[in-house]
Amino acid sequence: MPVAINGQNYSTKDEVAKDLGINPVTLWRWRKKGAIPTGLRSRNGKVLFSPDEVTQICAYANRLEPIELGGIRQLGLFSNARKREE
């Protein structure tokens, strides 16, 4: 349930994590890394996010990135297996 402060609704970190299906610790790591907004801390110690911040967090959580194959030597692994069979 959102927290209303000064007419603005905020979501707690636990609510955001639950809505995204992730562990709150993952949310904390993303905050620490600077990948998502840090949010605000209420006087009772809860971490709160504004609706705009929640949108940014959702965008980060649901991002798609290309797979970089340059660093993976998977084809080399298969070629070595073939050599052993021969």
C-alpha positions in Angstrom: 0.0 0.0 0.0 1.5 3.3 -1.0 2.5 5.8 1.7 1.0 9.3 1.3 3.2 12.2 2.4 2.2 15.8 1.7 -0.3 14.7 -0.9 2.3 12.5 -2.8 2.1 8.7 -2.9 5.4 6.8 -2.4 6.1 3.1 -2.7 8.2 1.3 -0.2 11.3 -0.7 -1.4 9.6 -3.9 -0.3 6.5 -3.1 -2.4 8.6 -2.3 -5.5 10.7 -5.5 -5.0 7.5 -7.6 -4.7 5.9 -6.0 -7.7 9.0 -6.7 -9.8 9.4 -10.3 -8.4 12.9 -9.6 -7.1 14.5 -9.8 -3.7 14.8 -6.5 -1.8 18.5 -7.1 -1.5 18.7 -7.0 -5.3 17.0 -3.6 -5.2 19.5 -2.5 -2.6 22.5 -3.6 -4.8 21.1 -1.7 -7.8 20.8 1.4 -5.6 24.3 1.0 -4.3 25.6 0.5 -7.9 23.8 3.7 -9.0 21.8 1.9 -11.6 18.4 3.1 -10.1 17.3 6.1 -8.0 18.3 5.9 -4.4 14.8 7.0 -3.2 14.1 8.9 0.0 14.1 7.8 3.6 11.1 8.6 5.8 11.5 9.6 9.4 10.5 6.0 10.4 13.4 4.7 8.4 11.5 3.2 5.4 13.0 3.7 1.9 10.4 5.2 -0.3 10.2 5.8 -4.1 8.1 8.3 -6.0 6.0 7.2 -8.9 8.7 8.5 -11.4 11.4 6.6 -9.6 9.3 3.4 -9.6 9.0 3.9 -13.4 12.8 4.2 -13.7 13.3 1.1 -11.6 10.9 -0.9 -13.7 12.6 0.2 -16.9 16.0 -1.0 -15.4 14.6 -4.2 -14.1 13.0 -5.1 -17.5 15.8 -3.9 -19.7 17.2 -6.1 -22.5 20.9 -6.1 -23.4 22.7 -7.7 -26.3 24.8 -10.7 -25.5 28.5 -10.1 -26.3 30.0 -13.2 -27.8 33.5 -11.8 -28.3 34.6 -12.8 -24.8 33.0 -16.2 -24.8 35.1 -19.1 -26.2 32.2 -21.5 -26.5 32.9 -22.4 -30.1 36.5 -23.2 -29.1 35.1 -25.6 -26.5 33.2 -27.4 -29.1 36.1 -27.6 -31.5 38.3 -29.1 -28.7 35.7 -31.7 -28.0 35.7 -32.7 -31.7 39.4 -33.1 -31.7 39.3 -35.4 -28.7 36.7 -37.6 -30.5 38.9 -37.9 -33.6 
